[in-house]
Every structure is written in structure tokens, then in C-alpha cells.
Amino acid sequence: GSEGALELAQTVVEITDSLQANFKFVYDDKDSLWQKITKIATKIYGASEVVADTKIRTKIQEFQNAGFGHYPVCIAKTQYSFSTDPLLRGAPSGHVLPVKNIRLSTGAEFLIVICGNILTMPGLPRQPAAHQINLDKDGRVVGLF
């Protein structure tokens, strides 16, 4: 019951309070955007290198020059592998991480680095489905299907 859950929670708190934190960031805020991308790829994903065509590298440098270099970096890629190949399961090492596109999110203040073939957000219809939902004269919901 709830007594067991409470006891477990108290034990977890005691253990975590007694441990020494050994947290380290993967990159420094002052690193360039390209350095941040490379450090994530090599230290987390086990890649040997990051590759991007001139157009992408130029765009990254333009974001850097425009004052967005301090932004954190978010890598969008397949969830099935540390590589960008969904068939190369698990945590392979020595692979190349190809950057296909980048997007700047100034509202959330981060850079989205798109690697491999991945959709970051499915397309939405011009007319939201909520416009079709209503109540009929008896108060029943209509227009859901």
C-alpha cells in the first residue's frame, strides 16, 4: 500500500542525499555551435566525426555570428540507434553523423540539428479537427469521427 511507497521514497531520498554528485556538461556554453554538435556526436553518440555540406556549415556559422552561439543544441535523429541508421541498433561507435538541416528556435532559445532522415513534426491540416466538434441539441458530442 501507500506505507510501502512512502518507505521506498524515504529510502531513495536518503540514498541520493548521501551520494556525491559527479555531474558534468557535455559541452561548455562558450563552445561554438559546431563544437557543441561535435561534442554531443562524439561523446554521447560514439561518432567518429560530424559531416555537413558547405550550405549547412555556412548557416551554422551565420547563427554563430548573429549572436546565437550560446544557445544549447538539440539533435534530432532516429530513436533506434546512436547512429542515424535505424537498422544499426544500440550504441555503435565510429560512425559518421551527417547533419542534413538546422533550425534556429529563438523563442525556446536552442538550435535544432537534424541528422539523417527524420521528420521533426508531422504535418498538420489547415483546418484543425476541433472546428468539426460540437454539441447537438441533446448535449451529445458530435463531429469526432
C-alpha positions, 0 to 999 in steps of 0.5 A: 500500500501507500506505507510501502511507497512512502518507505521506498521514497524515504529510502531513495531520498536518503540514498541520493542525499548521501551520494556525491554528485559527479555531474558534468556538461557535455559541452561548455556554453562558450563552445561554438555551435559546431563544437557543441554538435561535435561534442554531443556526436562524439561523446554521447553518440560514439561518432567518429566525426560530424559531416555537413555540406558547405550550405549547412556549415555556412548557416551554422556559422551565420547563427554563430555570428548573429549572436546565437552561439550560446544557445544549447543544441538539440539533435534530432535523429532516429530513436533506434540507434546512436547512429542515424541508421535505424537498422544499426541498433544500440550504441555503435561507435565510429560512425559518421553523423551527417547533419542534413538541416538546422533550425534556429528556435529563438523563442525556446532559445536552442538550435535544432540539428537534424541528422539523417532522415527524420521528420521533426513534426508531422504535418498538420491540416489547415483546418484543425479537427476541433472546428468539426466538434460540437454539441447537438441539441441533446448535449451529445458530442458530435463531429469526432469521427 
